[in-house]
Amino acid sequence: MSKELITKKDYEILGIKENSTPSEINSAYEKLLQEYHPEKIKLEKYREPNDLEIKKYKEVEKVYKKFVDNSHLEVEKYICQGWKKGGGFCENFFYPCLWEKNEGGHRKRFCSQECYNSKNENPIDKRTEEWNQQKLQKAKKLLEKVKVQKINYIKRELEHAKVKSEELEPNNRDFEQEINSVFVQNADDSDYLNRLYDISDRITKDIYSKKKEEKIYCDNCNKEIKKRREGNTEWVGMGSVDNEGNQYTFCSKECSKKGMRGKGKRVIRKNPFTELLKWMEREGITNISLDPGNGKLILEYGKNNAKTIEDSNLTSEQREIKKFFQQIGKTSLSQNEARAKAETEEKSNNDNKWVKPLVVGGIIVVVITLIGIIIYKNKKKGY
């Protein structure tokens, strides 16, 4: 079969010069296919090709076949850079190239429309997106949990300091709204927790600056007892308890003697677990524990509501509780455990209540018996 001769018109159809190299011929051919290929028109322009476009496509194909037959053009095939559905590159060899695009400054070629649109099927990108979504959901849950904790903490501090929210600075009064306005923007945003802690610290400082100290008066002379520090402890008067369990506070030893006169001696606390249980119920504490790492006192007021207290901020009662824990060698104690311990100690005290009188009575009986024996022997010698 004879080869068709290449005419000047053929060069004009491809839009190239007569002395063009094989690579220039291939580039011109691909460029025309991008514009007139029927499949390309259907998928990109969403319409059927018209007669002129079909005629032009046939002309280009016919002319290019002439060049291939006459000059033995070496067609360099491309490698498809699309993604498979199961993962990994397609890597099919193909020519000509109908689908290409620039991504990040790199020219990528694809063998089909499916490979061209497969960027979202990249398994690595998909896993990364899923991981980011999971991380975002966890961050949102943590944020909501911390929000509730911070709001409850500020409310407790207001109640403890006897300060109303209306008495705070104007920018701190709507602290619930301010805390709830903090939200997570993306999975990598870790500043939201720092914002919550900054808000909480700012409001807490404002609360303590307006804290109303409760005045304490002497139960004998009715004078106000002024607080003063003695070393690391804060002195707030002398406390006493009568036999009926009533508590009194006095400003001095003289007032303590006068005030407690006729009210019985001070009760010796034989069952410390009972006193501990009373204190826990009064303060609303459900569990007390010591941090195993730094030994700080942790007070729990219910689920997800715990307060860690620095040693420098411990009150006299809390310091006494910590010392008691260290003495008994425990690191955690709930209300139910304290109640069980108190009942056990009370039962033991009741069982031992008659031991001492019996022992004393036994000793007296033995002594009287011995005296009687000695007297009897002396009288017998006299006779």
JOCORUR-V685138 format. One record per residue. N is the residue number from 1. RES is the residue in one letter. PSI is psi as a letter, one per 40 degrees, with the letter a starting at -180 (none if undefined). BURIAL is # if it has 16 or more other C-alpha atoms within 10 Angstrom, else .. D_CENTER is the distance of its C-alpha to the mean C-alpha in Angstrom with 2 decimals. Layout:
BEGIN
n = {N N}
res = {RES RES}
psi = {PSI PSI}
burial = {BURIAL BURIAL}
d_center = {D_CENTER D_CENTER}
END
This chain:
BEGIN
n = {1 2 3 4 5 6 7 8 9 10 11 12 13 14 15 16 17 18 19 20 21 22 23 24 25 26 27 28 29 30 31 32 33 34 35 36 37 38 39 40 41 42 43 44 45 46 47 48 49 50 51 52 53 54 55 56 57 58 59 60 61 62 63 64 65 66 67 68 69 70 71 72 73 74 75 76 77 78 79 80 81 82 83 84 85 86 87 88 89 90 91 92 93 94 95 96 97 98 99 100 101 102 103 104 105 106 107 108 109 110 111 112 113 114 115 116 117 118 119 120 121 122 123 124 125 126 127 128 129 130 131 132 133 134 135 136 137 138 139 140 141 142 143 144 145 146 147 148 149 150 151 152 153 154 155 156 157 158 159 160 161 162 163 164 165 166 167 168 169 170 171 172 173 174 175 176 177 178 179 180 181 182 183 184 185 186 187 188 189 190 191 192 193 194 195 196 197 198 199 200 201 202 203 204 205 206 207 208 209 210 211 212 213 214 215 216 217 218 219 220 221 222 223 224 225 226 227 228 229 230 231 232 233 234 235 236 237 238 239 240 241 242 243 244 245 246 247 248 249 250 251 252 253 254 255 256 257 258 259 260 261 262 263 264 265 266 267 268 269 270 271 272 273 274 275 276 277 278 279 280 281 282 283 284 285 286 287 288 289 290 291 292 293 294 295 296 297 298 299 300 301 302 303 304 305 306 307 308 309 310 311 312 313 314 315 316 317 318 319 320 321 322 323 324 325 326 327 328 329 330 331 332 333 334 335 336 337 338 339 340 341 342 343 344 345 346 347 348 349 350 351 352 353 354 355 356 357 358 359 360 361 362 363 364 365 366 367 368 369 370 371 372 373 374 375 376 377 378 379 380 381 382 383}
res = {M S K E L I T K K D Y E I L G I K E N S T P S E I N S A Y E K L L Q E Y H P E K I K L E K Y R E P N D L E I K K Y K E V E K V Y K K F V D N S H L E V E K Y I C Q G W K K G G G F C E N F F Y P C L W E K N E G G H R K R F C S Q E C Y N S K N E N P I D K R T E E W N Q Q K L Q K A K K L L E K V K V Q K I N Y I K R E L E H A K V K S E E L E P N N R D F E Q E I N S V F V Q N A D D S D Y L N R L Y D I S D R I T K D I Y S K K K E E K I Y C D N C N K E I K K R R E G N T E W V G M G S V D N E G N Q Y T F C S K E C S K K G M R G K G K R V I R K N P F T E L L K W M E R E G I T N I S L D P G N G K L I L E Y G K N N A K T I E D S N L T S E Q R E I K K F F Q Q I G K T S L S Q N E A R A K A E T E E K S N N D N K W V K P L V V G G I I V V V I T L I G I I I Y K N K K K G Y}
psi = {h i i h i h i d d d d d d e f i i d f i i d d d d d d d d d d d d d d e h d d d d d d d e f i i i i d d d d d d d d d d d d d d d d d d d d e f h h h h i i h h f i i i d e i i i d f i h i h i h e h i i h h f e h h h i i e i d d d d e e d e e h d d d d d d d d d d d d d d d d d d d d d d d d d d d d d d d d d d d d d d e f h i d e e i i d e e d f d d d d d e e h i h d i d e h e e d d d d d d d d d d d d d d d d d d e h h h h h h i h e d e e i h h h i i h g b e i h h f i h i i h a d e e h i i h i e i d d d d d d d e h e e i i h h h g d g d d d d d d d d d d d e f h d i h i h h d d e e i h h h h f a h f g i h h h i d e e h i d d d d d d d d d d d d e f i e i h i d d d d d d d d d d d d d d d d d e d e d d d d d d d d d d d d d d d d d d d d d d d d d d d d none}
burial = {. . . . . . . . . # # . # # . # . . . . . # . . # # . # # # . # # # . # # # # # # . . . . . . . # . . . # . . # # . . # . . # # . # # . . . . . # . . . . # # # # # # # . . . . . # . . . # . # # # # # . . . . . . . # # # # # # . # # . . . . # # # . . . . . . . . . . . . # . . # # . . # . . # # . . # # . # # # . # # . . # . # . # . . # . . . # . . # # . . # . . # # # . . # . . . . # # . . # . . # # . . # # . . # . . # # . . . . # # # # # . . . . # . . . . . . . . . . # # . . # # # . . . . . # # # # . . . # # . . # # . . . . . . . . . . . . # # . # # . . # . . . . # # # # # # . . . . . # # # # # # . . . . # . . . . . . . # . . . . # . # # . . # . . . . . # . . # # . . # # . # # . . # # . . . . . . . . . . . . . . . . . . . . . . . . . . . . . . . . . . . . .}
d_center = {80.79 81.42 78.60 78.35 79.01 76.35 77.64 76.72 75.29 72.80 71.39 71.17 69.30 66.58 66.68 67.46 70.28 73.07 72.03 68.34 66.61 65.18 61.58 62.56 64.21 61.11 58.86 61.26 61.37 57.58 57.36 59.95 58.22 54.98 57.08 59.58 58.18 58.22 54.89 53.22 54.66 53.53 49.90 49.38 51.77 51.54 55.32 58.35 60.26 63.52 66.94 66.94 63.60 64.85 68.14 66.43 64.15 67.23 69.08 66.25 66.01 69.78 70.08 67.26 69.03 72.14 70.33 68.81 72.23 74.13 71.91 69.87 66.54 63.86 60.79 57.56 55.02 51.35 48.30 45.97 42.43 40.87 38.28 39.23 37.43 36.60 35.37 37.32 40.00 43.08 45.46 48.61 51.69 53.22 55.67 56.05 52.65 52.01 48.25 46.65 44.05 42.47 38.80 37.56 41.20 42.19 44.82 43.92 46.49 46.12 48.68 47.84 46.07 43.54 42.59 42.55 39.86 37.78 35.18 32.47 33.39 32.22 30.11 28.11 27.23 26.50 24.10 22.35 22.10 20.77 18.09 17.10 17.07 14.83 12.35 12.75 12.28 8.95 7.83 9.65 8.33 4.65 6.90 9.23 7.39 6.65 10.20 11.75 10.64 12.03 15.09 15.91 15.62 18.02 20.30 20.64 21.50 24.03 25.59 25.75 27.34 29.54 28.84 28.90 26.73 30.07 30.87 27.99 28.59 29.07 25.99 23.77 25.36 23.50 20.02 18.75 20.20 18.90 15.23 15.70 17.45 14.47 13.79 12.89 16.25 15.94 13.99 14.61 13.62 10.88 12.57 11.03 8.28 11.38 13.42 11.58 11.91 15.46 16.38 15.38 17.30 20.20 20.64 20.39 23.09 25.17 24.95 26.15 28.86 30.25 29.71 32.83 34.11 35.77 39.37 40.72 44.45 46.79 47.98 51.48 52.40 49.74 48.96 45.49 43.70 42.24 39.24 39.77 38.08 39.70 38.09 34.37 34.85 35.48 38.76 38.95 42.24 43.71 42.50 44.82 44.82 48.01 49.07 47.81 44.25 44.55 42.72 44.49 43.71 46.52 47.01 49.33 51.08 54.19 52.34 50.56 54.00 55.53 52.64 52.32 56.10 57.07 53.51 53.53 51.93 48.27 46.53 45.38 41.98 42.84 39.73 36.55 34.33 35.97 35.18 31.55 31.28 32.88 30.46 27.37 28.94 29.89 26.45 24.66 22.78 22.10 21.18 21.75 20.63 20.93 18.36 20.28 19.36 20.52 22.08 20.28 20.72 17.84 18.86 17.33 18.62 17.68 14.90 11.32 13.27 13.69 15.21 15.91 19.34 20.96 24.47 26.06 24.74 25.90 28.58 31.75 30.70 27.27 29.11 31.62 29.00 27.44 31.00 31.85 28.91 30.11 33.65 32.99 30.69 27.75 24.02 22.93 24.93 24.39 26.80 28.63 29.17 30.45 32.73 34.14 34.75 36.43 38.68 39.63 40.49 42.47 44.40 45.16 46.39 48.60 50.03 50.84 52.25 55.80 55.71 56.67 59.60 60.93 60.81 62.57 65.14 65.79 66.36 68.77 70.70 71.02 72.24 74.81 76.04 76.54 78.43 80.60 81.46 82.42 84.64 86.27 87.09 88.57 90.80 92.00 93.03 95.00 97.12}
END
